[in-house]
């Protein structure tokens, strides 16, 4: 399974702890070594695939209960129509090359993040103040600005980008390794670690911290190590643009989700009948149902179908096993599915050539249920259905999710957890309630290594 770097390097509260309660003082120095099962995208402007680590920071951040808190912006206000927002930037903040953070230096990356969402948005910069305006209302602007693709950064000559966070990039070999070093002049204080060395595609288990992907293969931790698992936060689903809704309805009825979560994912996930996990929506249990092979066979008998492709990202052993399980269920009702790897994969696209079905992974961007539902609605081509959504009214969230499910554009299968192995020498200065934000949040400036 592809690791979701934004989950474990996100700018949010620390929610992991290894070893016994700290009896020694934090130690400065050392290099934290990390192994990830596959590579990640360093582009912070790429939604959900950017490396959301403490190199680039956002104007605001999302707290444990989806509340918005200051980060690079210390104050904000808006007009009654939510069309004009004014932000005051934190003073005395510098980029990692020494240049001061000003409103003008923040504009380019902000425009790149906001234009796809709001269209003809404009940003006026003056000293340490930013004014963001649009002809359309932007009531959810704070939630958008807290996302990783709204991070403030500048492109460097020798590194992919330069931010204001506690760590700076010193070396980047795409697909192989990434090295970070402490930013000595970080506005909120130097981090404990001297450096972080990350290797991609490694499975040797020699690092201080490594991800444990979902799948049938078990990984045995060395003695004294601990594991940490997030809340279920990555939706694995079947989707296709242009497919016969009756086909997806039949699939939704015939798939037995229990073996996917319990056997294939090795209990690193929960069966999904809704698009949002239960901990986030509070009503996912209302969508639960049992497989109905009889009704599925009736629907299949009314369609003239040949063999249908079911693609999954190449080299993803877990999604391959899911595709094979779904094909096995389909065969029982007379439906022929052909699993096949897809070499070029965009995990956030649900479209496929010739109406073929596709397995997709949709990790959460935030803990705001309304934002997540709107995003999924856009992805499946039903963005108009989200127009009546009122975040303050839970019933509208339920109605939108039910409509998306009944439209048979996407079939949820399982919500996966992030799981990591942590070495005994890794300690964390800050502790917060476990799973407070539903994600694995490794706040690197709080990490220290025991000599």
C-alpha positions in Angstrom: 0.0 0.0 0.0 1.3 3.5 -0.8 2.3 5.4 2.3 0.4 8.6 3.0 3.2 10.9 4.0 0.9 13.8 4.9 -0.5 11.6 7.8 2.8 11.0 9.6 4.6 14.2 8.8 1.6 16.5 9.1 1.6 19.8 11.1 -0.7 18.6 13.8 -0.6 17.3 17.4 1.7 14.5 18.2 -0.2 11.4 19.0 2.4 8.7 19.4 4.7 7.6 22.2 7.1 4.8 22.4 8.9 3.3 25.4 8.1 3.9 29.0 7.2 7.3 30.4 10.1 9.7 29.8 12.4 9.6 32.9 15.3 11.4 31.2 15.6 14.8 29.7 15.2 15.3 25.9 18.5 15.0 24.1 19.6 17.2 21.2 21.4 15.7 18.2 21.3 12.5 16.2 19.8 11.4 12.9 16.3 9.8 12.8 16.3 7.1 10.1 13.0 6.2 8.4 12.1 3.5 5.8 8.9 3.9 3.7 7.6 1.1 1.5 7.3 3.3 -1.6 8.2 6.8 -2.7 6.2 10.0 -2.1 5.8 13.2 -4.1 7.7 16.2 -2.8 5.5 18.8 -4.6 3.5 20.6 -1.8 1.1 22.0 -4.4 0.0 18.5 -5.4 -3.2 17.8 -3.5 -2.7 14.9 -1.0 0.4 13.6 -2.7 2.7 16.4 -1.5 5.1 15.7 1.3 3.3 17.5 4.1 6.2 17.6 6.5 7.5 20.4 8.7 9.5 22.0 5.8 6.7 24.1 4.5 3.9 25.4 6.7 0.4 26.7 6.2 -1.3 29.9 7.3 -3.5 27.9 9.7 -3.6 24.4 10.9 -6.4 22.0 11.9 -6.7 20.9 15.5 -7.8 17.5 16.9 -11.5 18.3 16.6 -11.3 20.1 13.2 -11.0 23.5 14.8 -8.7 26.0 13.0 -5.7 27.3 14.9 -3.0 29.9 14.0 0.2 28.9 12.4 1.9 31.4 10.0 -1.1 33.6 10.3 -1.8 34.9 13.8 -5.2 36.6 13.2 -7.9 36.8 10.5 -11.3 38.3 9.8 -13.9 38.2 7.0 -16.8 40.2 5.7 -20.4 39.0 6.3 -20.5 37.4 2.8 -17.3 35.5 3.3 -16.0 37.0 0.0 -13.1 39.0 1.5 -10.7 37.7 4.1 -7.8 39.5 5.8 -4.9 37.6 7.4 -2.1 39.0 9.6 1.1 37.1 9.3 3.3 36.0 12.2 6.2 38.5 12.5 9.9 37.6 12.4 9.5 34.4 10.4 12.2 33.5 7.8 12.4 31.0 5.0 15.2 28.4 5.3 17.5 30.5 3.1 17.2 33.5 5.3 14.7 35.5 3.3 11.9 37.0 5.5 8.4 35.8 5.2 6.1 38.6 3.9 2.7 38.8 2.4 4.3 39.2 -1.0 6.4 36.0 -0.7 3.3 34.0 0.3 1.2 35.0 -2.6 2.5 32.7 -5.4 2.0 29.4 -3.5 -1.3 30.5 -2.1 -2.7 31.4 -5.6 -1.6 28.1 -6.9 -3.5 26.3 -4.2 -6.7 28.5 -4.2 -7.3 29.1 -7.9 -8.3 25.4 -8.6 -10.8 25.6 -5.7 -12.2 29.2 -6.1 -11.5 30.2 -9.7 -10.8 33.9 -10.1 -9.5 34.5 -6.6 -7.2 37.5 -6.0 -4.7 38.1 -3.2 -3.5 41.6 -2.2 -0.3 41.8 -0.3 0.9 44.6 1.9 3.6 44.2 4.5 2.5 41.4 6.8 -1.1 41.5 5.7 -2.9 39.4 3.1 -6.3 40.1 1.7 -8.0 37.2 -0.2 -11.0 38.1 -2.3 -13.4 36.3 -4.7 -16.7 37.0 -6.3 -18.0 33.8 -4.8 -18.4 33.1 -1.1 -15.6 31.3 0.6 -17.0 30.1 4.0 -14.7 27.1 4.0 -11.5 29.1 3.2 -9.9 28.3 6.6 -10.3 24.6 6.0 -8.7 25.0 2.6 -5.8 26.9 3.9 -5.1 24.3 6.5 -4.6 21.6 3.8 -1.0 20.6 2.9 -1.3 21.9 -0.7 -1.8 25.4 0.7 1.7 25.4 2.3 3.8 28.5 1.8 7.0 27.7 -0.1 9.5 28.9 -2.7 11.4 26.8 -5.2 15.1 26.5 -4.7 18.0 26.1 -7.1 19.3 22.9 -5.5 16.4 21.6 -3.5 12.7 21.1 -4.5 11.4 23.8 -2.3 12.2 26.1 0.6 9.8 26.6 3.4 9.6 28.1 6.9 9.3 24.9 8.9 11.7 23.4 11.5 13.5 21.2 8.9 15.0 22.0 5.6 15.8 19.7 2.6 19.5 19.0 2.1 19.3 16.2 -0.4 16.6 14.7 -2.6 16.9 11.6 -4.9 13.5 11.1 -6.3 12.1 7.6 -5.6 15.2 6.7 -3.5 16.0 8.9 -0.5 15.4 12.3 1.2 17.5 14.0 3.8 16.4 16.8 6.1 18.4 18.9 8.5 17.4 21.0 11.4 16.6 24.7 10.6 18.6 26.5 13.3 16.7 29.8 13.0 13.2 28.3 13.0 10.7 30.8 14.5 9.4 28.3 17.1 12.8 27.0 18.3 15.3 24.6 16.9 14.1 20.9 16.8 15.9 18.3 18.9 17.0 16.2 15.9 20.0 17.2 13.8 18.7 15.4 10.7 16.2 12.9 9.3 17.2 10.4 6.6 14.3 8.8 4.7 14.7 5.9 2.3 11.9 4.8 -0.1 11.1 1.3 -1.2 13.1 -0.1 1.7 11.9 -3.1 3.7 15.0 -4.1 5.7 13.5 -2.9 9.0 16.8 -1.3 10.1 15.5 2.2 10.5 14.3 3.9 13.7 10.8 4.1 12.2 9.1 2.3 9.3 5.7 1.9 7.9 3.9 -1.5 8.0 1.6 -1.6 4.9 -1.7 -3.4 4.9 -1.5 -6.8 3.3 -1.1 -10.5 3.8 2.6 -10.3 4.5 3.4 -9.9 8.2 6.4 -7.9 9.5 8.0 -9.0 12.7 9.2 -6.2 14.9 12.5 -6.4 16.8 12.3 -7.0 20.5 11.5 -3.8 22.4 9.9 -2.0 19.5 6.3 -0.7 19.6 3.7 -0.2 16.9 1.3 2.6 16.4 -1.9 2.5 14.3 -4.0 5.5 13.2 -7.7 5.6 13.1 -9.1 4.2 9.8 -8.4 7.0 7.4 -7.8 5.7 3.8 -10.8 4.7 1.8 -10.3 1.8 -0.6 -13.2 1.8 -3.1 -14.2 0.7 -6.6 -15.1 3.5 -8.9 -15.5 4.2 -12.6 -16.7 7.2 -14.6 -19.3 6.2 -17.3 -20.0 2.7 -16.0 -23.5 1.3 -15.9 -24.9 2.2 -12.5 -26.6 -1.2 -12.4 -23.2 -2.9 -12.6 -21.9 -1.0 -9.6 -25.1 -1.7 -7.8 -24.6 -5.4 -8.4 -21.1 -5.3 -7.2 -22.1 -3.4 -4.0 -24.5 -6.2 -3.3 -22.2 -9.2 -4.0 -18.9 -8.1 -2.4 -18.2 -9.7 1.0 -16.2 -6.9 2.7 -15.3 -8.8 5.9 -12.5 -10.9 4.5 -11.0 -7.8 2.9 -10.6 -6.0 6.3 -9.9 -9.1 8.5 -7.8 -11.3 6.2 -6.4 -9.3 3.4 -5.7 -6.2 5.5 -4.7 -8.2 8.5 -7.0 -6.2 10.7 -5.3 -2.9 9.7 -8.6 -1.6 8.6 -12.4 -1.7 9.0 -15.0 -2.7 6.5 -16.5 0.3 4.8 -20.1 0.6 3.8 -20.0 4.4 4.0 -17.6 6.9 2.4 -16.5 8.4 5.7 -15.2 6.3 8.6 -17.5 5.9 11.6 -15.2 8.0 13.9 -15.5 10.9 11.6 -19.1 10.9 10.5 -20.8 9.2 13.5 -23.4 7.6 11.3 -21.5 5.1 9.1 -23.1 2.2 10.8 -26.4 3.2 9.2 -25.1 2.0 5.8 -24.1 -1.4 7.0 -25.6 -4.3 5.1 -25.0 -8.0 4.3 -24.0 -9.4 0.9 -27.1 -10.2 -1.2 -25.9 -12.6 -3.9 -29.4 -13.4 -5.0 -30.3 -9.8 -5.8 -26.9 -9.3 -7.4 -27.4 -12.3 -9.7 -30.8 -10.9 -10.7 -29.2 -7.6 -11.7 -26.4 -9.3 -13.6 -28.8 -11.5 -15.5 -30.5 -8.4 -16.9 -27.3 -7.1 -18.4 -25.3 -8.2 -21.4 -21.8 -8.1 -20.1 -18.5 -9.5 -21.3 -15.3 -9.5 -19.3 -14.9 -6.3 -17.4 -11.5 -4.9 -16.4 -10.7 -4.1 -12.8 -7.5 -2.1 -12.5 -5.3 -1.5 -9.5 -2.0 0.4 -9.0 0.9 -1.6 -10.2 3.2 -3.0 -7.5 0.5 -2.6 -4.8 0.2 -6.2 -3.5 -2.6 -5.3 -1.1 -4.9 -3.8 -3.8 -4.0 -6.6 -6.1 -5.3 -9.1 -3.5 -8.4 -7.0 -3.1 -9.0 -7.0 -6.8 -8.7 -10.8 -6.9 -11.1 -11.2 -4.0 -13.7 -9.0 -5.7 -13.3 -11.0 -8.9 -13.9 -14.2 -7.0 -17.1 -12.8 -5.4 -18.2 -11.6 -8.9 -17.7 -15.0 -10.4 -20.2 -16.5 -8.0 -23.0 -14.5 -9.5 -22.0 -14.9 -13.1 -20.0 -11.7 -13.5 -16.6 -11.9 -15.1 -14.0 -9.4 -13.8 -10.4 -9.3 -15.0 -8.0 -7.7 -12.5 -5.1 -5.9 -14.1 -2.3 -3.6 -13.0 -2.4 0.0 -14.1 1.1 1.3 -14.7 0.3 5.0 -14.6 -1.9 5.7 -11.6 -3.5 8.8 -10.1 -5.0 7.7 -6.9 -7.4 10.6 -6.8 -8.9 10.0 -10.2 -11.9 7.7 -10.5 -12.1 7.7 -14.3 -10.9 4.8 -16.4 -10.7 4.2 -20.1 -13.7 2.4 -21.7 -15.7 2.5 -18.5 -13.5 -0.1 -16.8 -13.7 -0.4 -13.0 -10.9 0.8 -10.9 -9.6 0.3 -7.3 -8.7 3.7 -5.8 -7.3 4.9 -2.5 -8.7 8.1 -1.0 -6.8 9.2 2.1 -8.4 11.8 4.3 -7.3 15.4 3.8 -8.8 16.7 7.0 -11.0 15.8 9.9 -13.8 18.0 8.6 -16.5 15.7 7.4 -18.1 18.3 5.1 -14.9 18.9 3.3 -14.3 15.2 2.7 -17.7 14.6 1.3 -17.5 17.6 -1.0 -14.1 16.3 -2.3 -15.5 12.8 -2.9 -18.6 14.3 -4.7 -16.3 16.2 -7.0 -14.1 13.1 -7.7 -17.1 11.0 -8.8 -18.6 13.8 -10.9 -21.4 14.7 -8.5 -20.1 18.0 -7.2 -23.5 19.7 -7.7 -25.0 17.5 -5.1 -22.9 19.2 -2.5 -24.4 22.6 -3.0 -27.1 22.1 -0.4 -24.6 20.8 2.2 -24.6 22.7 5.5 -21.7 21.6 7.7 -23.5 22.7 10.9 -26.4 20.3 10.1 -25.3 16.7 10.4 -28.5 15.6 8.6 -27.3 17.2 5.4 -24.0 15.3 5.6 -25.9 12.1 5.9 -28.2 12.9 3.1 -25.3 13.8 0.7 -23.4 10.6 1.5 -26.5 8.5 1.1 -27.2 10.2 -2.3 -23.6 9.5 -3.4 -23.9 5.8 -2.4 -27.3 5.4 -4.0 -26.0 6.9 -7.2 -23.7 3.8 -7.5 -20.7 5.9 -8.7 -18.4 4.5 -6.0 -18.4 1.4 -3.9 -16.6 1.7 -0.5 -14.8 -1.5 0.6 -12.5 -0.8 3.6 -11.0 2.1 5.6 -7.4 1.3 6.2 -5.2 2.4 9.1 -1.6 3.6 9.0 0.7 1.4 11.0 4.3 2.1 12.0 7.1 0.3 13.9 9.0 2.6 16.3 12.4 1.8 17.8 13.0 2.0 21.6 15.5 4.9 21.2 12.8 7.1 19.7 11.1 9.4 22.2 8.6 12.2 21.9 8.7 15.4 24.0 5.0 16.2 23.6 2.1 13.8 24.3 -1.5 14.2 23.3 -4.5 11.9 23.4 -3.9 9.0 21.0 -5.7 9.3 17.7 -6.8 12.8 18.5 -7.0 13.8 14.9 -7.5 10.3 13.4 -4.2 10.2 11.8 -0.5 9.4 12.5 1.0 12.7 13.2 4.8 12.6 13.8 5.7 16.1 14.9 9.4 16.0 14.1 10.5 18.9 16.1 9.2 17.0 19.2 11.2 13.8 18.4 14.4 13.1 20.2 16.7 10.1 20.2 18.2 8.5 23.2 22.0 8.2 22.8 
